[in-house]
């Protein structure tokens, strides 16, 4: 649901749209602010000109006044006074002394402790903290990692003689006075990070450090935000990190997740590219200023805890990054199917009708969802006894479960304050709620007044696990959707339940309007810190529409420090609950994320709009989360609100069918937009989802690769083609895995698409007789794209495992396999490779274990007239037990016709290939040309029944004309 997006509830109010939000952000003077106020009143928005807008006006006036004042001198840096190397490779420990203290943003911390360690051959850590007093850090039990040495109070007085500290791949160098450090690539000496770009500043509530950047640096990451310019970071754009419930329609603004990680891709000597990455592991709010030649962090608390990843390839980066923060969670097979949801399925009969509608339209559907409609008065872990009576719901779930479908529902963190509500009663008895002034902090979300559970409290985690257990006894859901966990609050400040009116207001059509009695909190250093981040794009107070920053978690942990960890901590607790209860692989969808969230859950990109712009933005956000180690990601197909056009919904399912997480979701105020509502959209869905379901074995194998190496399922083109600089900013196409290219239509009225193809041969997966041959100097091709057509191509040198497809993944995954083998066009010599992973996805772990999983690597080669395709099987028992077979091999790009087929299984002639035949040989056509490529063919070997779990080899001769 749900957030406060758009006509439902934007963070700023029901009708604040992106143009207005941006106009507020761009005000330069008090006069501009007054003009905006006048425009709001004149535009019929008198009812909306509430305290929210007055607050914004005050913020604008303050910002304008600040803009006219001279910039203060924030700090003068530090001097390194001692440095020593720990024994047994334990790293370096040094001490820094402030050079000159300033009062801007508070006094400087006088002494700092520096800790540097090469934690692995490709990862370097630089940790800087107060030398005398412990400071807040991301809890080590929440994000497991190596802890630095405890603080010491007697630094060495011995002079240091070395100014470099080398590891296998990276080198740490420093200057003592003023202190700065650089991280260099050991093999080339190239500087990757150089803090001499600015003075190191370290105060209680303000930390600043900068790095120089060369002109050829291409940066990616620093999310979550909606980036209108695409995936490549743009100098001058704001990058603020603070988990916030503000609709994703707002551009260049802090959104639901906080990921202070960036990847830097650079050209090396004009001949190739190398990549490295930087993570600042800090959960406090921060602004990151990217100016092209430099990047500056301004953080309002915690420590400077940098991790540097050597790369040098983008795939190596995500491998190294997820090795630290956690490998992406393995997803159950069915999660890769298509999902349907809507906020506004008023009763169970509507949900039953949706399932039947997909079935009649012959559109694949694996998972049906409920937003909060199933709940009793929006209370977690309950059922509406009238609209979702438990006996009828259980009958429905038995029916869909028997067909292989799944059911997922939403839960929010806010627990309704209701003395007759068992969930609340048990939470109060176990004292699990976040506190303010010693009492549970009062907030408001959908059920009205609520308290927020503390997921940093072991008792809170245990209580949450117990509540999920009780709920699953009530309803056998197959996964959970955790929303509003930034945390979102309809009110701000210190609130009380009113005595002069009801809250929630009975029959209210605007439940997102605060009805508690609240007062602003501005008299503490937590609620009004000296440095104001660009929160919500307008330097909003940190506690605006969320938990007050002075509230406390377990053992006095301040919300000020732990705010951006809230959704992360809830995700971990939910994962523990589901894995322990089901004994199966959990599926969790979360809105708020932090570093490491991908190890537990999938993510959707929040409240978007049904616009062509939002269609385009979805690609960049999806690709960013792949960098963050969260590959199972997608956007609301057709938009969350308002009504999409029929044409837009056609184009969106053609794109969304290839999101890793593919779900149609809409707002209750929008017209129904299930894919069968329009005949043209239904046709596009059958086309695009039909291919997705054939590609499920490939997608599931990508899921396995993501879990074992961090590799994103959906990737920017430069992941596979780092030397192809034309792809560095490309945000209108993407790869699935290494070699499947999706080129969607993103413009209204378009009947073709200008697609970028890295050099080589690309084959259309809907019709492999269509080829694109790209050159380094001519890489853009105009492709036809009718209303029901999406362009999906596979690259040369690939062996793609596919199956027949079906209406549900359970059905599709049991069908025979086809291997699509692609060679360079007109090849007389070439190689191809691919793989497939299959397992029982009921098991919590995704591991290659005999009897539980099978992994097959496929190879192909052509040398002159001889072509060969073969496999190497690891742990074949599982696939043999499942009866999985290969029925066809389709070979593309070779010259001439085939003859003399020979097939062996486990080194012996195969009886299972006795009925094999060569299919029709069809000439290939280059898509950008009208003439056929007569000498190059697509051919099939059919009639096979090769066991997937046994090694096979097939050879034949090609009638090649030289």
N, C-alpha and C positions, 0 to 999 in steps of 0.2 A: 504494500500500500504505500503508499501511505505517506510518505513523509509529509512535509507541508508543502508539496510542490504545487505550483501553479494555481489553478482555480480552486483547488482544494485548500491548500494551506501553504503558501510560501513562507519561509522563515520570517519575512518582513510583513506578511499579511496576505490576504487572499488574492489581491489583484496586482501585486508588484511583479511586473514582467521584466525580462532581461533588458530591454531598452531603458526602462526607468531605473533599474538597478545600476546600469552602467552610467546613466546620467548622474546619479548620486555620486558614483565613484569618481566622475570626472569634474565635479564642481571645483572651481579654483578660488572662489572668494565668497564672503558673506552675501554679496549682491547676487551671485549665481544661486546661492541657496534660497534666497528670498524669491527669486524668479521661479524656482522649482515649486516652492510652496504655492505660489499664485497659480501655476499651471495645474497643480493637483486640485485646487479648489475650483478653478474654472472648468476643469474637465469632469465635474460631477463626482468628485471623490471626497466630498466633505465627510461622509460617514467613515471613510478610511483614514482621514487625517487625525489619527489618534495619538496616544503617547508614543507609539512606535516611531511615527514620523517626526514628532517633536524631538525624540531622542536622536534620530538621524540628523535633524537640523543642528542640534547642539554639537554632534560629532563633526559635522561639516564646518561649523564655525570654529571649532577648536582646531581642526586640521588646517583651515585657511590661515588662522592666526599663527599656527606653528610654521606653516610654509614661508611666512614672511620674516620669521626670526632667523638670525644667523645660526649656522650649524654649530653645536657645541663640540668641544674637544672631549671625546669620550674616554680616551686612554692613551698612554705613552708606551705601553708594552712592558716586557719583563726582561730580566737578565738571567741567564743560566749561571748558577753559582756552584753547582756540583753535579757530577755525573759518574756513575759507576756501573759496571756490568755485573749482573747477578750470576751466581754460580750455576753450573749445569745447564747452560743455555737458557736461563730464565729471563733474559732480556736486559734492558737498561733501565735504571732508575736515576732520575735527576731532579734537582730542585731549582725553582725559579723565584726570583725576587722582583717585586714590582719596581719599576724605575721611578716613576712619579705618580702619586695618587691623584685622582680627580674625583669630583663629587657628582658628575653627570651620571644619571641612572644609579646612583649610590656609590659608596666607597669601594675601591678595588680590594679584592682578596690579596693580602700582602705576600703570601707565599703559596706556591703551587707545587704539586708533585707531578712529575712527568714519568710515565711508564711506557716503554716501547718494546714490542716483542714481535718477532717473526713467528706467528702461531702455526703456520704451515709453509710449505715451499712457495705458495702463491698468495699468501695472505699476511699482511702486516697490520698490527694494531698500534695506535698512538692514543694514549689515555692521559688526560690532563684533569686534575682535580685539586681542590683545596688541600694543602699539605698538612693542615692541622685539625680540620673538622670534617667528619663524613658528610657527604652530600647525596642527594637523591640520584639514583640510577634506575634504569629499567630493571625490575627485580630479576635476579638470576634464576629463581625457581620458575618464573613465568616464561622467560626466554633463556633456556639453558645455554651456558657458554662458560669459557674459562674466566675465572675471577682474577683481577690483578692482585699483587701482593698487598697485604694490609699496610696502612699508613705507618711510617716511621717518623720519629721526631728528631733524629740525630743524623743529618746528612753527612756524607763523607766530606772531608776537607782536602782530600788529595786532589791535585790538579788533574784535569782530564786532558788526554793527549790526542785522542782520536776524534775526528769530526764526521765519521761515517760509521754506519752499522749495517753490514751487508747480510742479506739472506740469499736464498737460492735464486729468486727472481727479482726481488725488490731491494732497494737500498735506501736507508734512512740517513739523511745528511742534515746538518744544522749549523746555524750561526749563533754564537753565544750572546752577543750584546749589540743590538737588541735581539732577543731570542726569536728565531724563526726556524722552521724546518722545511725540508723538501723530501719528497718521495720520488725516487728515480727508478727507471727500468734498468736493471743491472746489465743486461746484454748490450743495450744501445746507449745507455747514459741519458736517455731522454727523460726530462723532468715531467712527472705526472701531476704533482701537487706542490705548490710553492707558497708557503704562508708569509713570505716577505712582502706580499701584495698589500699588507696592512698590519697595523699594530695588533698584537694579541691583547684582548680585553677580557678580564674575568672578574665579574662582580657577583654579588649574591643573586641578583635577578637580571643580569645582563651579561651574556657571553658573546664575544665577536671574534671571528677569525676569517681570513680571506685566503684565496689562492689566485695566482696568475694563470691565465689561459692563453694558449697560442691562437693565432687566427684560424688555424685549420681544425680546431676542436669542434666536434658535433656532439651536443649533449642531449641526453634523454633521461626521463624519470621525474623525480621530485613531485610526487602526487599525494593525494588524489586531487586532480582538478580537470575541468573541461577546457581543453586547449584548442582554441579556434584555428591556430596556425598549424596544427598537426602535431605529430609525435616529437619532432625536433624542438628542443627548448629555444625560445626566441628571446634574445637580449632585450631587456626593458620590461618584459612581462612580469607581473608579480607572482611569486611562488611562496604562498603562506601555508604552513602545515599545522593544522589544529582540527581535530575531528569535529565536524559541524553538520547539523541537519539543515542544509540549505540546498534547494533543488539544483540538480545537475544542469539545469538550463542556464545557471549563472556561470559566466565565463571567467577564467583566470582567477578563481576564487577557491579558498579552502573548502573542501567538501568532506565526504564521510570518512575518508581514510587519511592516515599520516604515514608517508613513506619517504624519509629523508635520505634517499639513495639516488645517485645518478650514475649513468654510464657515459663515458667519454670515448668517442670513436674518432681516430685521427689517421690521416694519410701518412704513410711512412715512406719517405724518399720518393714519392710519386709512383710507387709500384705496388702498393697494397695498403691495407689498413690494419691498425692494431687498436685494441680496446682495453680500457681498464675501468674500474668502478670505485666509487667512494661511498661509504655509508657513515653517516653521523648518527650513532645509536643514542638517541635522546628523545624522550617522550614529552618534553616541554614544548610549549608553543614556540614557533619560530618563523621568521621571515628569511627567505633566501633571495638575494639580489644577484641576478645574472646580468652582467653588463657586456658580455662578449669577450673582453680582454681579462675579465676577472669574475670571481664568484665570491660572495660574502654571506656568511651565516650570522644572523642576529637572533640569539636564543635567550629566552627569559628564565632560565634555570637549569639545574642539573649539572652535568659535566660534559667535557668535550671527549667523546669516545669514538675515535675514527677507526674504521676498518678500510684497508685498501686492498683491492683485488687485482691481481696482475693480468688476468686474461691469458693470452692477448686477443682471443676471438670473442665475439658476443656470446656464443654458446659456452665457452669456457667461463665467462663472467657469471652467467646464471648458475652454472655448476658450482663454482666457488662460493657464490653468494648463498645459495640454498644449503650448501654444506654447513654454513654457519647458522642461518636463521631457521632451518628446517626444510626438508624436502616437501614438495607439494603433496597434499593428501591424495591417496589413491581414490578414484571415484568408482562407484559401482557402474556396471555396464549400462544399466537402464538410464542412468543420469545423463548419458550422451544422447539419449533420444530426445524427442520434442516434448515441451512442457506447455501447459495452458493454465492461465490464472486470470482472475479479475477480482478487484475490490468491488463487491456489489452483487455477488451470487447470493440473492436474498434467502434462498432456501435450498434444500437438498435436491428437490425436483429440477431446479435450474441446472445444478451441477450434472445430474443424470442426463439432462437434455444436451448439455455440451458434449459429453462423452459420446452420446448417440449421434450428434451432429457431425463429429469428426469421422465416426465410423461410416455413416451414410455417404459422406463426401469422399471417402477413401483417402483421407489425409492421415499420415502416421501420427500417433499420439501415445506417449509412454506414461506421462505423469499429469494428473489433475491436481490442482492446488486450491486451497481456501485461504483467503486473506482473513480478516477478523470476523467475517460473517458467520462463521460457525460458532463463535463464542457467545456466552451468556453475558450480555451487557459489556462486551469488550474485555472481559476478565480472562486472563491467561488460564490455560489448563481446564477450561470449562466447555460445555456444549449448550447451545441454545435449545431448550427443551421443546420449543414449538417448531422452529425452522430446521433444526438439525437433531431430531430425536435419535437417541443412541441406537435403539433397535433397527430403525430404518437405515441409519448410517452404516451399521455393521453389516447389514444385508448388502448394501451397495459396495462396501469394501470387499466383501467375499466375492462378489461378482467380478469386480475389476481385477482383484488379485488373481483369480483363477484364469483371467485372460493375460496375465503377465504385466498388468499396469500397476502403477504406484500412486500413493496419496500423500501429500505434504501439506502441513498447515503452518500458519504464522503464530509466533509468540513474541511479545514485546517485553522489555525488562521491567517496565513500571508495574508494580503490584497494587491493585486497587485496595484502598483503605475501607474495609467492610468487615464488621465484627462477625458476620455470618459466613464469611468466605474463608474456607479452610486453608487455602494457600497463604493468605494474609495471617491468619491466626498462627499457623506453624512458623511462619517467618518471624513474627513478633516474639514468639516463645523462644526461638533460637537466636534472637538478637542479630539478624543478618543484614540489616539495612544501613546504608550510608548515613552518617550522623552530621548534624549541624548544631552547635552549642549543646552537645550532649543528647540531642533527641533526633529521631529519624528525620532526614531532610524531606520536606514536603514539596511535591511537584505536581504537575497535572499533565496527563496525556489522555488517550482515548477513553478509558473508563471513568475519568474524572480525577480526583485527588489520588496520588499514588506515592509510594516509597520506592526507592531504587535499591535492589539487592547489591551487596558488596561482594564481587567475585574475587577480590584479593583476600577475602576472609575464608579460611578453610571451612568454617562452619557454614558460610554462605554457599560455598561450592557443594558441600554435602547436602544442604537443604535443597538446592537446585536440582541435583541429581535425583533426590527422592521425589521431588514434584514431577519431574519428567517420567520417572518410573510409575507414579500413580496415574499420570495421564495416559501412558501407553497401555496400562491395564484397562483404561476406559476406552481408548481408541487406538488400534494398531497402526499408527502412522508409520510411514516409511522413511521419513526425514523431517527435519525442522527448519523453519525459516525464521531467523532472528533479525528483527528490524528495530528501528528507532534507537539503536544502541550507541549513539555518539557521546553522551546520551541526549535524546531529544526531550524537551520540556516546553509546554505551551506557555509557561510563565517564566518570570525572571526574579531573582533576588530571594529575600526571606519572606516566606508565605505562610498564611494561616487559613484554616477553613473558615469561611465567612459565617457570621451569625445572623446576618440580615437577609440572606438569600440562599437558594440551593446551589450546590455545585457538585456534579454537573447540573446544568439547567435542564429541567425536564422538557423533552421535545425539541431541544435546540438543534437547528440545522447547521450550526457552526461550532461543533465541539472542540475545535482547535483554538477558540478564543478563550483566553485566561479568565476564569471565574473565581479564582482564589483572591484573598486579600493579600497583596504583596507590596513590599517596599524595596527600593533599590539598596544594594550593599556597595558602598563606595569608600568606606572609611578604613579599609584594611589594605595592606600592601599586596595581598593576593588578588583582591577584586579590582584593585586600581594600581597595577604595577607601574614602575617608572617608565618603562618602554612599552609602547602600544603597538602590538603586531597589527597587521592589516586584516584583522578578523572580519570575515564575511565581506571582504572587499571594501570595508568602510570603517576600519578600526573600531569595531563594535566592542563593548565590554566583554571580557572573557566569559563571564557568567550569563551572558544574554541568551535566553531560551535554552539553557542547559543547567547542569548542576552548579551551584555556587562554588567558586574556586576555594573558598575557605572551609568547605565541608570536608569531613575526614572519613577515611577508609580504615581498614584493619591496622591496628597499632599506630594510629595517628597519621597515616599516610594522607597527605593533602591532595584533594581533587586538583589543585593547581598543578601538581606534578604528574598525577596519574590520569588526568582527563582523557588523553588520547589512547589510553590502554583499556578503556572501559569495554568497548566492543570486542577487543582481543581477548580479554579475560573471560567475558561471557562465552565466546566461541570455544575456548579451551574447556570450560566447565560443561558446555553442551556436548562437546565431543566425548568427554569422559563418560557422560551419562549414556549417550546412545551406544557407544562401543561396549560399555559394560553391560547394558541391558539387552541389546539385540544379539550380541555375539557375532554381529555382521559388520560389514564395512559401512560406516556411517555416511550419511549425506546431510550436510548443513549448508545453508545459504545465509550469509551475513552481509549486512550493509556496511557497518563500520569495521575498518581493518587497520592493522598496524604491521610493522615488520614481523614476519613470522606467521601471519594469519593464514597464509596459503597451506601451511602444514595441517590445517584442521578443517578448512571450509572452502566453498566456492563463493563467488561474489557477483552481484549484479550492480550495474552502474547507477542505480537510484532513479529518482523521478526525472524522466526526460519528457520532451514534448514530441508530438507527432508532426515534426517539421523536417524539411529536407536538410536543414542545418544540423539538427540533432542526429539524423541518419548518418551524416558524415562524421560528426564528433565521436560517434560510438566506436569507430575503428581505432582512433588514437587511444581512447581510454582502455579498450580491450588490450591493445599492444603494450601499453604501459604496465598493466597488471601482470603480463607475462614476465616483464623485467623484474617485477617485485616478488617473483616466486609464487604467484597466484594465477596459474594458467586457466583454471575453470572459471571463465568470466563471460558475461554477455550483457546486452542492454535489453530493455523492454521492447520487444518487437512491435512495430506500428506506433510506438510511443505510449507513455503512461496517460497523457491527456494532451489537448482535448481530442476532438474527433480527427483521425487521420483521413486523408483522401483515399479513394480506392487505388489510385495510381501509386501513391506513396506506400500503401500497405503491400502492394505487389512488390515494389522494389525492396521493401524492408524485409519481407520474408526471404527474398532471394539473397540478401546479405545475411540475415539472422539465421538462416538454415546452416550457416557455416561458422557462427559463433561457437566456441567450445561449449558454452552453456546457452541453450537455445530455448527461449521462453517468450510467449506472447502474454503481456500483462497490461491491464488498463485500469483507469480510475472509475469509480462508481458514477461520476457525473458524465462520463463519455458514453457515446453510443456503443453498442456491442461491436466488438472487432475480432471475434474468433475468425479463423482463416476461412471458414466456410460461409461467412456472411455475404461475400461477393463471389460470383462465379469466376471472375478473372483471377482473384486472389487465390481461390481454391486451386485453380489450374497452376498458378505459379508455385503454390505450396506443394502440390503433388510432384511438380518438376524438381524443385530445389531440395525438398525433404526426401524425395525419392532417391536422389543422388546421395544425400547425407546418410540415409539408412544403408545404402550399398557400401558406403565408406566407413561404416561403424567399426569394422575390424582394424582399419587404419587409424581411426581416431582413438580407439581403445589402446592400440600399440603406442600412440603418442602419449596417452595417459600414463602408460607404464614408463616410457622414457622420461616424462616429466617427474614422475615419482622417484626415479632412480638417479637422474642427472640434473633435474631442474629445468630441462629444456622446455620452453613455452610451446603449447600446442599451436596457437596462432602467433605468428612472428612477423616482424618487419622483413622486407626483402633483403636488407643488408646482413641478416643473420646467415643466410646461405651464400650471399654474394657481396662480401665486405669490400671487394675492389670496385664494385659498381657504384660509383659515387652518385649517380643520378637517383639512386634509391634512398639516399640518406635522409631526405625529408619527406619521402613518399608516404602519404597517409590515406590514400584512396584505394589501395590494394593491400593484400597481405597473403602470407604463406600459411598453409596448414602443414606443419612439419617442415621438412627440408625442401619439398619440391611440388606441392600442390598450390597453385596460384589462383586466388579468387579476385575477380575484377568486376565489382558490382556497378550498376548504374546508380549514380548519386545526384542526378540533376533532373528536375521536373521536365517532362516532355521529351526527354532524350530517347532515341531509338538506336543509339550506338554508344560505344564507350571508347575513349582513347586510353588504351592500356599500355603500361610500361612493361617490357619483357627484358630481363637480363639476357646477355648474349647466349645463344644456343637454340635448340629445337624444343618447342612446347606443343603439346597435343591436347585438343579439346576433349574433356572427359565425357561429354554428352555424345560426341561423334569423333572418334579418334582418327577418322580420315581427314580431319581438319587440323592443319599445323600452322604454327607461327615460327618462322626462323628469324631470330633477332641478331643484329650486328651491333658491335660496340658503338658505331657512329649512327645507327638507325634502329632505335630500340622502342619507339612508340608506334603502335599499330591501332588503327581504328577498326573495331570489331562490331558487327551487327548485334543488337540487343533488343529484340522485340519485347513487348510488355511482359511476356511470360518466360523470358529467357535471361539466364545469368551465365556469364563466361567463367568457366573453371578449367584450368589447364594443368597438365602434369609435365614435368621437366624430363629431358633426356637423361638416360642413365638410372632410371628409377624402375623398381618392380613394386607395383602397388597391389596389395591384397584387397580384394573386394568380394562381397557376397551378393546374393540376389535381392536383398532388402525385404521389406515387409511392413505391416501396419503397426507393429510393436517390436521392440528390440529383441524380446525373448524369442519371437518367431524368426526374426531376421538372422540372428546369430547362429542358428542351427542349419542354415542353408549352405549349399556347396560354395566353394571359393572359385573365383576367377583371378588369375594373376595377369595384370597389365604390365607388359615389359616394353620400355621405351628406349630406343637407340637414337643417336643423332640422325637427322634426316639424310638418307642416301648412304648410311654407314656401310663400310666394308670391314671396319674394325671398330670395336667398341665394347664397353662393359656396362652392366647395370646391376643394381643391388637394392634389396628391400628386406623387410622383416615383418613378422606378425607375432603378437603375444596373445595367448588365450588362457583363461583361467576360470575358476569358479569364483565369481565376484561376491559371493556370500561371505567369503573369508575376510577378516579384518585386514590382514596384511596382503600386500601385492608383491609376492616373492616367487621366484622360479624354484619350485620344489617339486620333485618327482611325484606324480600322482595328483598334483594340485594345479599345475600350470605347464604350458609348453611354449617354447620360444623357437621360432624357425627363421633362419636367415636364408634368403633367396639370392641366387647369383645368376647372371646371364652373361654370355660373351658371344661375339661374332668375330671370326678371323677368316677373311676371304669368303669362301663358300660355306664354311661350317658354322652353324649356330648351335648354341648349347644353353640349356636352362637347368639348374640343379638347386638342391636345398641341403642345408645342414641343420639338423634337429637337435635341440637340447630338451631333455626331459619329455619325451613324446607320449608317455602313458596317458596323460589327461586327455589329449586330443584324440587318441585312439579310443579311449573309453566313450568319448562323446560322439564318435563316428564322423568326425569332421574330414571332409575330402575336398580335393581340388578337381573341379570338373572341366576347367578350360584354362588355356594360356593364350592370351592375346598379345601379339608381338607387333610393334609399330616402328616404322622408320627404315626397315631393311629394303634392299633392292631385290626385285625378281620374285619368283614363286618358290614354294617349298616342296621337298620330296624326300623320301627315304627316312621316315621317322623311326627312331629307336628310343624306347623308354625302358629304364631300369628302376627298380625299387630295392634299396639295400643291396645294390650291386648285382641284381639278377633281373633277367627279362621279366617284365611285369604283365601278369594276366589281366590286371585291372586296366591296362591300356589296350586291350585287344580290340576294343571297339573304337579306338581313337581315329580321328579323321582331320584332314586339313579343311578348314572352312573356306568360304569365299575370300579370295584375295582382292582387296579393293584399292584403287589408286588413291594416294594422298593428295590433298589440295592445300596449298598455302592460303590461309584465310585472308591475307592482305592482297592476294592476287586472284585473278579469275581462272588462270590456266592450271591444269593438273600437273602434279609432279609425277610423270608417268613411270619413272624408274623406281619410285619408292612406294612401298605398300604397307597396308595393315592386314595382318593375317591371323587366323585363329587355329589352334589345335584343340579340338573338341572331343567329346565322347570319352573323356578321362574319368577315372575314379581313383585318384592317387591319395592314399592316406596322408593327411597333413602331418601326422606324427612319425612318419618314416622318411628317411633320406631318399630322394629320387633324383634321377638324371634323365634328360631327354635331349637328343641331338637330331639334327636334320641338315640336309644340304639345300642351299639356296641357288636357284638358277640365275646367277648374277651375270650381267653383260658388262664386259670390260671395254 
